[in-house]
Amino acid sequence: MTMLTPRTPAKLAPPGRSRRERKAAELESRTRLVGERLAGISAAPGVRALQSVDASLGGLTRAEAALRLERHGPNVVAQERAPRWYVQLAKAFRNPFIAVLVLLAAVMYWQDPADPGVVILSVMVGISGLLRFWQEFRSGRAADALAQLVTTTCAVRRRAGSGGVPATLELPMDQVVPGDVVELAAGDLVPADLRLLTAKDLMISQAALSGESLPVAKADTRVQDLGQQVTTDPVEADNLALMGTSVTSGTATGVVVATGSDTWFGSMAGSLVGERPQTNFDTGVRRVSFLLIRFMLVMVPVVFMINGLTKGDWDEAFLFGIAVAVGLTPEMLPMVVSANLARGAVALAERKVVVKRLNAIQNLGAMDVLCTDKTGTLTEDRIVLDRYLDVHGNEDGEVLEYGYLNAHFQTGLRNLMDQAVIDRVNEAEEVVVDARFSMVDEIPFDFARRRMSVVLARNTLVGVAGRAENAEHVMITKGAVEEVLALCTHMTDRGERVELTEQLRWHVTRIAEDNNRRGLRVLAVATRTVDTPRDTYSVADEDGLTLVGFLAFLDPPKADAARALEALADKGIAVKVVTGDNELVAARVCADVGIDVGTVVLGSGTDALDDAELRALAARTTVFAKVNPVQKARIVRALQADGHTVGFLGDGINDAAALRDADVGISVDTAVDIAKESADIILLEKDLTVLEQGVLQGRTTFGNTIKYIKMTASSNFGNVFSVLVASAFIPFQPMLAIMLLVQNLVYDIAQLATPWDRMDEEYLRRPRNWDAKGIGRFMVTIGPISSIFDIAMFLIMWHVFAADSEASQSLFQSGWFVEGLLSQTLIVHMIRTRKIPFIQSRASWPVMVMTVLAVLTGLWLPFSPLAPSLGFVALPAGYFPWLIGVLLVYCTLTQLVKTWYIRRFGTWL
């Protein structure tokens, strides 16, 4: 990870410009300050580190530790927890449309407490909020269950009193305090930020902090620990072990210099709690909601004034205006959106995906850029032996054999690369090796030499235990290329031992460097046949070696990564890799999974750029490497500022800020806690193909939501337009307020099946986004079509059935009610697809069933026992042929207008 270079004040986001930018500046400031303090501790002698926290090698006394625990608090970082259930419940009702419905219900109650519309609106609001609350509450509990820590203790030196003998205790990690001396061994989590005091063969995995796939070596104990002057980045300091990392091999002791929120990890976590930034879904819903509300604020006063002026009954005009407001409002919108999202969450749960925030499902469908970390997401987060090469770069089994012998016979703790070599050889070969060779001695690995050697005796009789007295001894050395090559005088060339000339030395060095450039970690393997066998060997015997070849390791890509990324690309999603690992490894992995790498940009190269420059760079760059957490989050925001809906896939501490800032943050169940807390979606299995299913589910969810909005808004707009015309020319109310509410209720109940509808395959092929302007255009274009046929029905009722006076207004109102409800219900099938309905595209069976029920209800109500109380009268038989004709012509004209609209605007839903 590259230490952040502070940008000039002119390029920092001005305070108060936006909450997101303030959070980003806070994160940058905190990590910089903590990093500078840790770098200072790293640069100073170890004694100074002990003095700075008033501690000694023997550890703190129990009394001192208790006082420090009280002063500094538990060793925990700031964590975002789900709010209490009643807070979640209140937030589930925080929606502009729900506010409008509550206001309308309040006005209706004030006008008439017995008005059934009050109950209808209240039920709609209640179901919508409760559905959203229950789904998010249940998902939150599932996510909390994932966050339980497995390892919770660490080895700490404590003394009973000032003169007591130090004793090593296993203490809960949250009880560690500054000044504690912690003992580390393989497999331990580092409980806090430590300044190492002693270390032996210490390898630490920093993948969660830096994104580096391979463990890094920390400094062995030095005679004079004078500190380190090499780097100002605490992650790169070889005498610091940071909270959130883990020990893969070796042992160490270190003094705790920071706990909780004062650690490097804590400095990032502290800025990631609180209210989350607005996502694409939030802004889209808000824009569409306020568009519809603006239509209502314009249309309702016009209807009220026309009715009041033409009828003279202002009380009745006010009541009708309220009914029109309800009629114009897609009152089921919050409920349909919640039902759509909840159904999507259930579908994803069947694929072992936890959706923590329902809105993330739609964001997943709208996502057109996926930024992903590399380690643990694209790769398997394990080391494998990729190739074993001779001095010319060709695969050679003899190199594997010698590498295996070195790893198999060593008695020390095997590191990940030793294990990778062993894993490459099958069990049958292990038995043969044990029979052919016997262990004589070993020269263990240390970080100064960066190599280790074993000395083996070749058994003269295979299958006979032990070895002959004069058996040949062979030394096998494996280690860093530079160190091993310096000890070699010869090399094996096609089975022949030849002198290693300067030209050949340059040649083999280039072979190793070529593999390094491909993102591989390379070790050299060399041998020496000992002329005078003996029982013990030393470092001085590692000389005059013969280079056999090279072992090359990598963190392999996941088997499904390339296929998953290709599927995402086919769905219109650009994939960008944003990793803390080095550029060579990043480029290699990306190439292996089919990503067009192009020019790799380092995180340090983004610091000097202002926001506009970074937007341009992010647009043309596919791979960012050596990127720290602040830089990752800034790249995500730059892509969002360029108009993209951005997803981020990551599992490390260094991914948390980007996961939170993205429109949809995706993590896995094995991620660190802070990554899971910051994510919106958690994959319970590391199956990247689930992402494609999630994208399709998100687009289906969005498609069904926008389908409802366009169908209902255009239909309601047409109805209100018809009311305007009728109010101006008809001497009575064209429809009673209760009729308007019942019509909307029956229609909306039918639309509850919308979340179960299917979307055309063509619709699912590219990302979909909110378009308030497009919805407004759709309303004013498609809505008035229904008004043409409403007016036609007005004329039919007026002239054919003589419903032309107040005495016959119930017949007029009943006729328009049935035509309006049936046209609204049937037109759903015209609008739900850009194809020809019923022929090229059919709705799902739940939608078909609800359509039939709505039509039958509309035809039944004028003849039902409820008719008198609702103001209906029975319709004559001659009405129905006219009704069928009107509906057929209506559907035909709508299909023609739809064809024109698609050609004109290039879109439909």
PyMOL commands that set and color helices and strands:
alter all, ss='L'
color gray80, all
select helices_A, chain A and resi 9-11+19-43+46-52+62-72+85-92+96-111+116-146+173-175+207-210+260-262+264-272+280-311+314-328+333-349+359-366+397-409+416-424+427-436+481-485+502-517+539-541+561-570+583-592+603-606+611-620+629-641+653-661+673-678+689-729+737-756+761-765+772-800+806-831+845-863+867-870+879-905
alter helices_A, ss='H'
color red, helices_A
select strands_A, chain A and resi 60-61+153-159+167-172+181-184+193-205+216-217+240-241+246-258+353-355+369-372+384-389+437-446+451-458+473-480+488-493+496-499+521-530+545-554+574-578+601-602+623-625+646-649+664-668+681-683
alter strands_A, ss='S'
color yellow, strands_A
deselect
rebuild
show_as cartoon
